[in-house]
Amino acid sequence: MGLVAIACGLIVALGALGASIGIAMVGSKYLESSARQPELIGPLQTKLFLIAGLIDAAFLIGVAIALLFAFVKPFGA
């Protein structure tokens, strides 16, 4: 049980780290491009929220997999 808990913690922690870095990079590029071309703020904002949602969805899939490993034990006892 101890190794499963460590693995679940790593899945969640590394997923959160990757998602936060990804959203930070997307946000910084959005600010950079909207400062360069202010007339494109609307379409860029739509794309920003779409990509941020997809990045966050990947993290939530990782959390679901960690919960699967923690409670269901798909690989036996």
N, C-alpha and C positions, 0 to 999 in steps of 0.2 A: 504494500500500500504506500510505502514511503516514496518509492521511485515514481509511482503514478502521480503523487501529489507534486513532486518536483517537476515532472514533465508537464503537468497542467499549468503550473506556475510559469514555466518557461514559455509555453505556448501563448499564454495571455500577456506576459510581460514583453516578449519580443514582438508580438502582434501590435501591442499598444505603442511600442517604440517606433515600429515601422509606419504605423498609421499616423502618428504625430509628426514624424519627419516628412512623410508624404504630403500631409495637409499643409505643413509649414512651407514646403517648397512650392506647392500650387498657389498658396496665398501670396507668397512673395512675388511670384511671376505675374500674378493677377495685378498686384499693386504696381509693379514695374510697367506692365503693358498698358494699364489704364492711365498711368501718368503720361505715358508716351503718346497715346491716342485716346483722348477723353471721349470722343464720339462713339467709341466701341464699348463703353462701360456696360451697357445693357446686355448685349450678346455675350460679352466676356463673363459677366456675373452669372448668367444662366449656366454657362459651361463650368464655371468655378463650382457652383453648387452641385452640379451633376457629378463631376469628378470627385469632389469631397465626399459625396454620398457613396460612391462606388468604393473609395478607399476605406471609408468607415464600415461599409458592408463586409469587406474582406476581413477586417478586424473582428466583426461580430460573428462571422463564420468560424474564425479561430476560437472564439469563446465558446461557441456551440460544440465544436469538436473537443475542447477541453472538458466541458461538462459531460459529454458523451463518455470520454475516457474515465472521468471521475466517478460517475454514478452507474453507468450501464456495464462497463468492463467488457467491451466487444471481443477481446482476445482471450477469454476464459478467466479462470480464477488466478 
